[in-house]
C-alpha cells in the first residue's frame, strides 16, 4: 500500500486547521450573541421606577380574594371562574412594557369580572378611603368600586410587567407621574369608568371637608367618574361632606370646590344635593371618640 505523499498530508492539515478555525469562530459568535442578549435583558431588569414593585405572591393574592368574594362576600357570583380571571389579568401585563398598557389589554378581564350593582346603592368617594370603606362594611346596602369583584381583588395591590424574564417586575413599578399608561392606572380608570356608567337611581358621594379642595378635578372621581354618570339613569347625586371629629373644617357644602362640583353635575343635567357631616357616617366616626363635642346627639350638622 503506497504511503501518502507530503503534499497530501499538507492538504489534510490545512483542511483540519480550517475546520478548527471555523469551529472556533462559530463558538465565539454564539457566545457573543448570548452575552449580548444577557446584557440586553439585564439592562431591562435594571430599569427602576419610583413606585413599589409587584405584590409578592400576586397570583395567590388575586385568586384568594376572588374565591373569597364569590363564596362569602357575594355568593350570587359563585359561577365566576377565578382561575380564568387570573389568567386574563396576567395576560394583560406580563412580559409587557409597563408604560405601554392599553385599554384593549384589560377589556377581556373587565368583561369576565364585572357584575351589576343595584340601583340606589353606588357610593363614590375621594380622599375618604378609610372612612367610606368602614361605612360600607357596617352598612351593606351601599357599594364602592372596591366593594365589587374588580375592586375587591386588586385593592391595595401593585403589579407591573417586564419584557424580560420572569415577565413581572417585583422590584418597582411606574407611578402615575412617570407614565400614565401603566398597569394600575389604566386598570383603575377603566374600572372606575365602568362603575360610573353602571350607576343608576340615587348615587352618593363621600368627600373630605377637612382637606383643602374637597373636590379635585384631577382625582379619579373628578376626571373619570362624574363624566361617566348617565343622566338618563341617575336621578340624583347626594354629596356627603365629612369632617374629621374635632376638625379642621376647611370646606362646607357652600365652599368653592363643592360649588364647582355642583356646577359640573348640574351642567350634565344631574340633580345635586349636599349635606355636611351626614349623621349615620358621623356616628361611625364617633365610635373612636364618643365623648367629643362633635358626637353629642344634639350637635348641629351645620358648621
N, C-alpha and C positions, 0 to 999 in steps of 0.2 A: 504494500500500500504506500503510495507516494506521500511524503510529508508536505504540508502546506508551505508554500514559498513565503519569503519575507514580506512581499507586497500584500499577500492575502491576510497575513497576521496583522499587518498595519491597518488594513481596512477594517478588520474586526475590532481593533482597539478604538478606531475613530468612531465607528458606529456605537460601540459601548459607551464611549465618553459623551457622545451627542445625546444618547438616551438618558444618561445620568444627569446631564445638564438640563434637558427638557423636564425631567422629573423634579429637579431642584427648583427650577423656575416656576413650575406648576404649584409646588408646595408653598413657595414664597408668595405667589399671587393669592392663593387660597387663604393663607394666614393673614395677609394684608387686608383682604376683604372682610374676614372675620373680625379682626381688630378694629377696622373702620366702623363696622356695624355695631360692635360693642361700645365704641366711643360715642356713636350717634345715640344709642339707647341710653347711655349714661348721661349724656347731655340733656335728654328729655327728662329722665328721672330726677336730675338735679334742679329742674325748674321749680322755683319756690314761689308760693303765693302767701298772702297775708292772712288768709282765713284758716281756720282749723281744718285738719285733714278729715278724710272719710272716717266715720264712726267705726270703731273696731267691731268685728263680728256683725257687719251690716246685714248680711243675709239672715242670720238668726234673729236679729232685732226686728227686721221687717216682717219675717214670717211669723214670729211670735206675736207681734202686735196684731197682725192680720187675723190670725186664728182666734186670738182673744176677743177681737171686735165682733167677728161673725158668730161666735159661740156664746159670749156672755154680754157684751155691750149692746149688740143689735142682732139677735138671733134670726130676724127676718131675712138677713143676708147670708144665711148659712150655705146657700148654694154658690157663693162666690168661690172661685178657685185661687186660693192664696199662692200656691206654687206657681201657677201661670202668671199671677200678678207680679210676683217677684222676678220671674224670668223676663217679663216685659219691661219692668223697671230697669233691670240690669242692662238689657239691650239698648236702653235709651242713652246710656252714658259710658259704659265700659269700653275701653280702648279708643275713646274719642277725645279730641282736644277739648278741655273743659271750658274753653271760651267760644266754642263753635256749636253749642247745643241749640236746636231749633224746636219750634212747637210741634213739628211733624215727628220728632223723636219721641215726644211724650203722649201724643194723641192716642196711640193704642192702649197705653196704661190708663188714661183717663176714661176711655171707653169701657175698660174692664172693671174699674174700681168705683166709678161714680154711682150714686143712687139718689133718689129724690128725697128732699126734706119737706115735711108737711107745711102747708100754708100757715102763716102767722107764727112760725117758730124759728125763723132765721135771725141770728144775732151777730151783728158786725161789731168790730172794735178797733181801737187804735190807742196805743200807749196805756192799755189796761190789761195786759196779758194775764197777770196773776189773778186779779180780781174777777175778770169776766169768766175765767175757767173755774174758779171757786164757785161762782154763782151757777154755772151750768151743771156742775157736779151736784149742787144742792137742789137745783130746780131742773128736772129732766125734761121739762116742756120746751126748752129752747136749745138750739144747736148753733155753735160757731163752726167755722170751717174745720177747726181742729177736732170737733166732735163728730165729723164724718169720717168714713173709712180712709179717704185720701189724706186727710189731715192727721188723723189718729196714728197712722203708720209712720209718718215722717216728722212729726212734731219734735223739735229739738235735735233732729238727726242731721248730720252733714255727710255729703257724698260728692265725689267727682271722679272722673276717669283720667287715664294717662295713655297716650299712644303706645307706650312700651309696656312690657310685662311688669306686674301681673294684670295690667289694664285698669287698675284702681289706684289712686293716689291716697295713701294713708297718712302722709306727712303734712300736706297743706292743700287747700282748695282756694280758688279765687273768691274774693269778696265782691259785693255788688259794685264797689268803686273801681275795681280792677278791670272787670269786663262784665257787661250786663247779660251776655248770653251764656252765663254759667249754669250748671245743672240745677242748683237750688232756686235761683232767681226765676228761670224760665218755668220751672215746675210750680212754684207758689203763685206766680202771676196767672198761669193757666188755670190752676185750681181755684184761685180767687175769682177769676172771671166766670168760671162755670158755676160757682157757688152763688154769685150775684145774679147771674142770668136765670137761675132756677128759683130765686126767691119769689114769694107770692103772698098776697094779703098784707097784713101789717108787719113791717120789719123793724127791729130795734137796733140801735147803735149805741155802744157804751164808749164814751170818751173821757179823758182825764183833764179835769179842771184845775189840777194842782201843778200843771206844767205850762210853760209858755206855749201858745198856739195849740190849743186842744185839738184843732183840726189842721192837718198839714196836707197840702195838695201833693206833696212828694211821697206820702205814705201809700201803701198798697190800697188802703181804703179810699184815699183821696185821688189816686191816679188810675185805679183799675175798677174797684168795686162799685163806686157810686155811678160811674158812667155805663155800667152794665146792668143796673137795675131797670127792669122793664116797666114803664109807666102803665102799660096795659094789664100787668099782672099785680103790681104793688099798689095797694090802696093808700098806704100812709107810711111815713118814716117817723119813728119816735126816737128822739135823741135823749139819752140819759147821760148827763154831765156830772160825773162823780168827782168828789174832792176827798183827799186823804183825811182821816179823822184828825182833827186839830189843824188842818190846812197844810200848806198855804192855799188860799182861794185866789188863784191868778186869773181865772176866767169864769164868767157866768153865761147863762143862756142868751144874754144880750151882748156878749163880748164880740170882739172883731172877727175872730176866726169862725165862731159859731154863726155869726151873721153871714159870713162868706159861704159857709157850707149850706145854710138855709137858702141863700140866693141861687146856688148851683142846682140844688134839688128842685126848687120851685121853677127854675127855667126849664127843667126837664119834665114839668107837669106832675111833680110829685108833691103830695100834701105833707107838711112837716110840722112837728111839734117838738118842744124841748122841755125837759124837767131837770132842775138842779137837784142832785142827790136823791135819786129815785129810792124811795124808802125801803123796799124789800132788799135792795142791794146794800144800802147803808146799814141796815140791821145786821147783815152778814159781816160788814166791816167792824161793827161794834162788838162782835164776839171776841175780838182781840183786845178791846179796851172798853168794856161795858160801862165803866164809871165816868167816862169822859162826858163833858157837857154836850158835845155833839150827839151823844147817844141817848139823851133824855127823850122820853116819849113825846114831850110837848115841844121839842125843838123844831123851830121853823125851818123848812127846806130852803127858804129864800135867804141868800147870803148877801 
